[in-house]
């Protein structure tokens, strides 16, 4: 288990649901990854990269809802600027994306 945090630390994390609009190959990434373009409703469109190529094909990701942290600072990954962090459960070397059981509005908060 990681360090214990206070509830006030947790509420600073802005977790939102978004829908993947585009999936692009990312050959410049150090590890195999996709570039994702995600619609977060009123928060707009955000880009990120995700190392999820072992379990997901590009076409399977289109229109899939995911959960992401949307209030991290932007981060340069190779030639790409990541604007959010998609969440997933790590199972060995595989990452299984977290997503709502039922479809919700893009931009819905997760608590």
BABA-537734 format. One record per residue (C-alpha): residue number from 1; residue in one letter; z, y, x. Coordinates in steps of 0.25 Angstrom, whole numbers. Example, Ala and Ser with C-alpha at 12.3 -4.5 7.8 and 13.67 -1.06 7.14 Angstrom:
! BABA-537734
+-----+---+-------+-------+-------+
|   k | r |     Z |     Y |     X |
+-----+---+-------+-------+-------+
|   1 | A |    31 |   -18 |    49 |
|   2 | S |    29 |    -4 |    55 |
+-----+---+-------+-------+-------+
END
This chain:
! BABA-537734
+-----+---+-------+-------+-------+
|   k | r |     Z |     Y |     X |
+-----+---+-------+-------+-------+
|   1 | X |     0 |     0 |     0 |
|   2 | X |    -3 |    14 |     5 |
|   3 | X |     7 |    25 |     6 |
|   4 | X |    15 |    29 |    -7 |
|   5 | X |     9 |    42 |   -13 |
|   6 | X |    15 |    51 |   -24 |
|   7 | X |     9 |    52 |   -38 |
|   8 | X |     6 |    66 |   -34 |
|   9 | X |    -3 |    61 |   -23 |
|  10 | X |   -10 |    51 |   -33 |
|  11 | X |   -14 |    62 |   -43 |
|  12 | X |   -21 |    70 |   -32 |
|  13 | X |   -32 |    59 |   -32 |
|  14 | X |   -43 |    62 |   -42 |
|  15 | X |   -48 |    48 |   -47 |
|  16 | X |   -60 |    49 |   -56 |
|  17 | X |   -70 |    40 |   -62 |
|  18 | X |   -85 |    42 |   -59 |
|  19 | X |   -98 |    35 |   -62 |
|  20 | X |  -108 |    32 |   -50 |
|  21 | X |  -121 |    39 |   -52 |
|  22 | X |  -128 |    35 |   -39 |
|  23 | X |  -126 |    25 |   -28 |
|  24 | X |  -133 |    27 |   -15 |
|  25 | X |  -134 |    19 |    -2 |
|  26 | X |  -126 |    25 |    10 |
|  27 | X |  -132 |    20 |    23 |
|  28 | X |  -124 |    30 |    31 |
|  29 | X |  -111 |    25 |    27 |
|  30 | X |  -103 |    18 |    38 |
|  31 | X |  -100 |     6 |    28 |
|  32 | X |  -109 |     2 |    17 |
|  33 | X |  -108 |    12 |     5 |
|  34 | X |  -114 |    18 |    -6 |
|  35 | X |  -115 |    33 |   -10 |
|  36 | X |  -110 |    35 |   -24 |
|  37 | X |  -113 |    47 |   -33 |
|  38 | X |  -102 |    47 |   -44 |
|  39 | X |  -101 |    56 |   -57 |
|  40 | X |   -87 |    60 |   -60 |
|  41 | X |   -90 |    68 |   -72 |
|  42 | X |   -84 |    82 |   -72 |
|  43 | X |   -81 |    80 |   -57 |
|  44 | X |   -96 |    79 |   -54 |
|  45 | X |  -104 |    69 |   -45 |
|  46 | X |   -97 |    65 |   -32 |
|  47 | X |  -102 |    56 |   -21 |
|  48 | X |   -95 |    46 |   -13 |
|  49 | X |   -98 |    33 |    -4 |
|  50 | X |   -92 |    20 |    -7 |
|  51 | X |   -92 |     7 |     1 |
|  52 | X |   -95 |    -2 |   -11 |
|  53 | X |  -108 |    -8 |    -7 |
|  54 | X |  -103 |   -23 |    -6 |
|  55 | X |   -99 |   -24 |   -21 |
|  56 | X |  -108 |   -14 |   -27 |
|  57 | X |  -123 |   -12 |   -28 |
|  58 | X |  -128 |     2 |   -30 |
|  59 | X |  -134 |    -1 |   -44 |
|  60 | X |  -120 |    -7 |   -49 |
|  61 | X |  -113 |     6 |   -45 |
|  62 | X |  -122 |    16 |   -53 |
|  63 | X |  -114 |    21 |   -66 |
|  64 | X |  -102 |    14 |   -61 |
|  65 | X |   -89 |    21 |   -64 |
|  66 | X |   -79 |    22 |   -52 |
|  67 | X |   -66 |    29 |   -48 |
|  68 | X |   -65 |    39 |   -37 |
|  69 | X |   -57 |    49 |   -30 |
|  70 | X |   -64 |    62 |   -32 |
|  71 | X |   -54 |    72 |   -25 |
|  72 | X |   -55 |    68 |   -11 |
|  73 | X |   -62 |    77 |    -1 |
|  74 | X |   -77 |    74 |     2 |
|  75 | X |   -79 |    65 |    13 |
|  76 | X |   -91 |    63 |    22 |
|  77 | X |   -96 |    49 |    23 |
|  78 | X |  -108 |    48 |    33 |
|  79 | X |  -118 |    58 |    27 |
|  80 | X |  -112 |    58 |    13 |
|  81 | X |  -101 |    66 |     7 |
|  82 | X |   -91 |    58 |    -2 |
|  83 | X |   -85 |    66 |   -13 |
|  84 | X |   -76 |    55 |   -19 |
|  85 | X |   -70 |    41 |   -17 |
|  86 | X |   -73 |    30 |   -25 |
|  87 | X |   -62 |    20 |   -27 |
|  88 | X |   -62 |     5 |   -26 |
|  89 | X |   -54 |    -7 |   -23 |
|  90 | X |   -56 |   -13 |    -9 |
|  91 | X |   -58 |   -28 |    -9 |
|  92 | X |   -60 |   -32 |     5 |
|  93 | X |   -72 |   -24 |     9 |
|  94 | X |   -77 |   -22 |    -5 |
|  95 | X |   -73 |   -10 |   -14 |
|  96 | X |   -73 |   -12 |   -29 |
|  97 | X |   -74 |     1 |   -36 |
|  98 | X |   -64 |     6 |   -46 |
|  99 | X |   -69 |    10 |   -59 |
| 100 | X |   -64 |    12 |   -74 |
| 101 | X |   -65 |     0 |   -83 |
| 102 | X |   -72 |     8 |   -94 |
| 103 | X |   -81 |    19 |   -92 |
| 104 | X |   -75 |    33 |   -92 |
| 105 | X |   -79 |    47 |   -90 |
| 106 | X |   -84 |    51 |   -76 |
| 107 | X |   -73 |    59 |   -70 |
| 108 | X |   -62 |    52 |   -77 |
| 109 | X |   -49 |    53 |   -70 |
| 110 | X |   -42 |    40 |   -65 |
| 111 | X |   -27 |    40 |   -64 |
+-----+---+-------+-------+-------+
END
